[in-house]
Amino acid sequence: MFDFNHFNHFKQLIVLLTFMSICNLKCIAHEYHVSICTMDYNRANKSIELTFKLIAHDFEKAILENNKADLKLGSPKELSSANVLITNYITDHFLISFADSSRRLKFIGKEVELDESLYLYFEIKNVSLNNRMTVVNTILVQTCPAQENILYFNLGKQVLSEVFNKNRTHKEIELTW
């Protein structure tokens, strides 16, 4: 004789496992791919301080695809060359030029948070801002075609903002004082 109680428990288990799998996939394959770069102009030091906020596993995926290196950021198994790979990736995909002169970003440090946020800190020294600046931002657009890169540039009381993506990677920014 067929036991309907066991069959109902089996159906409930299948529904529960399916639901958990779907939830797990949504956590791993997130819908939004956004980075935020905040640039602060320090008049006293004549420098630009940059903070990039990214999703750590998206960034690690890009490094893995480009360099065949698994960074394992924030873990005891983090690659010893992680900072070099990070610097190379960011400086290849984020460029700033003033009056036709490109400036190289200097890596300061990084932080990985438990929520998968990755903070990267860079600086550009000896900056004399003129009226125009060109920014190129292609961070993660090859790995995540839906990637949106938001830029905030704090110039004292003035805040400029721009959005970059796979279709808009270059922006000439007028600086008004």
C-alpha positions in Angstrom: 0.0 0.0 0.0 1.3 3.5 -0.9 2.1 5.8 2.1 0.9 9.3 1.3 2.5 10.8 4.4 6.0 9.9 3.1 5.1 11.2 -0.3 3.9 14.5 1.1 7.1 14.9 3.2 9.2 14.0 0.1 7.3 16.8 -1.9 7.9 19.3 0.9 11.6 18.4 1.0 11.9 18.8 -2.8 10.1 22.2 -2.7 12.3 23.3 0.2 15.5 22.3 -1.5 14.5 24.0 -4.8 13.7 27.2 -2.9 17.0 27.1 -1.1 18.9 26.5 -4.4 17.2 29.4 -6.0 17.9 31.7 -3.1 21.5 30.6 -3.1 21.9 31.3 -6.9 20.4 34.8 -6.4 23.0 35.5 -3.7 25.9 34.3 -5.9 24.8 35.8 -9.2 23.7 39.2 -8.1 21.7 41.4 -10.5 23.5 44.7 -10.0 27.2 45.3 -11.0 28.2 48.7 -9.6 31.4 50.2 -8.5 31.8 53.6 -6.8 35.0 55.7 -7.1 35.2 58.7 -4.8 37.9 61.2 -5.7 38.8 63.9 -3.2 41.0 66.8 -4.2 43.3 67.8 -1.3 44.3 71.4 -1.9 46.8 71.5 0.9 48.8 68.5 -0.5 47.9 69.1 -4.1 46.8 65.5 -4.4 43.8 63.5 -5.4 42.8 60.7 -3.0 40.8 57.9 -4.6 38.6 55.2 -3.0 37.2 52.5 -5.1 34.3 50.4 -3.7 33.8 47.2 -5.6 32.2 43.7 -5.1 35.2 41.5 -4.2 34.1 38.4 -6.1 33.4 40.4 -9.3 36.9 42.0 -9.0 38.5 38.6 -8.3 36.7 37.1 -11.4 38.2 39.9 -13.6 41.7 39.2 -12.3 41.2 35.5 -12.8 40.1 36.0 -16.4 42.9 38.5 -17.2 45.8 37.0 -15.3 44.8 33.4 -14.5 45.4 34.3 -10.8 43.0 33.5 -8.0 43.5 36.4 -5.5 41.6 34.9 -2.5 41.4 38.5 -1.1 41.1 38.8 2.6 41.9 35.1 3.3 45.0 33.5 4.7 45.6 32.1 1.2 45.7 35.6 -0.4 48.3 35.7 -3.2 51.5 37.5 -2.2 51.3 39.3 -5.6 47.7 40.5 -4.9 48.6 44.2 -4.5 50.6 44.2 -7.7 47.8 42.5 -9.7 45.3 45.0 -8.2 47.4 48.0 -9.0 48.0 46.8 -12.6 44.3 46.1 -13.2 43.2 49.5 -11.8 45.8 51.5 -13.6 45.0 49.7 -16.9 41.3 50.4 -16.5 41.1 53.8 -14.8 43.0 56.7 -16.3 43.1 60.4 -15.5 44.7 63.0 -17.6 45.1 66.8 -17.2 46.0 69.0 -20.2 47.1 65.9 -22.2 49.3 64.5 -19.5 48.2 61.2 -18.0 48.8 60.6 -14.3 49.6 57.3 -12.7 47.7 56.2 -9.6 49.8 55.1 -6.6 48.4 52.1 -4.6 47.9 52.9 -0.9 46.0 49.9 0.4 42.9 47.7 0.4 40.2 46.4 2.7 37.9 43.5 2.3 34.7 43.5 4.3 32.5 40.6 5.4 29.7 41.7 3.0 32.1 41.2 0.0 32.8 44.9 -0.3 36.3 45.6 -1.5 37.8 49.0 -0.9 40.9 50.0 -2.9 42.8 53.2 -2.0 45.0 55.1 -4.5 46.6 58.6 -4.7 47.8 61.0 -7.3 50.4 63.4 -6.0 51.5 66.9 -7.3 48.2 67.7 -9.1 47.6 71.1 -10.4 44.0 71.2 -11.6 43.3 73.3 -14.6 40.0 73.7 -16.3 39.7 70.2 -17.9 40.2 66.6 -16.9 39.6 63.4 -18.9 38.7 60.2 -17.1 38.6 56.7 -18.7 36.9 54.0 -16.6 36.6 50.5 -18.0 36.7 48.7 -14.6 34.9 45.3 -14.8 33.1 46.1 -18.1 34.7 43.2 -19.9 33.8 40.8 -17.1 30.3 42.1 -16.3 28.8 43.8 -19.4 26.1 45.3 -17.2 28.7 47.0 -15.0 28.0 50.6 -14.0 31.0 52.6 -12.6 30.0 55.7 -10.7 32.5 58.5 -10.1 32.2 61.3 -7.5 34.8 64.0 -7.6 34.8 66.2 -4.5 36.4 69.6 -5.1 35.8 71.3 -1.8 32.2 72.5 -2.0 31.6 71.3 -5.5 30.9 67.6 -6.2 30.9 66.3 -9.8 29.4 62.9 -10.7 29.6 60.8 -13.7 28.5 57.3 -14.7 30.6 55.0 -16.9 29.6 51.7 -18.5 30.6 49.5 -21.5 29.1 52.2 -23.9 30.5 55.2 -22.1 34.1 54.7 -21.0 35.5 58.2 -21.6 34.4 61.5 -20.2 35.9 64.9 -20.4 35.0 66.9 -17.3 35.0 70.7 -17.1 36.3 71.9 -13.7 34.8 75.1 -12.6 36.1 76.9 -9.5 
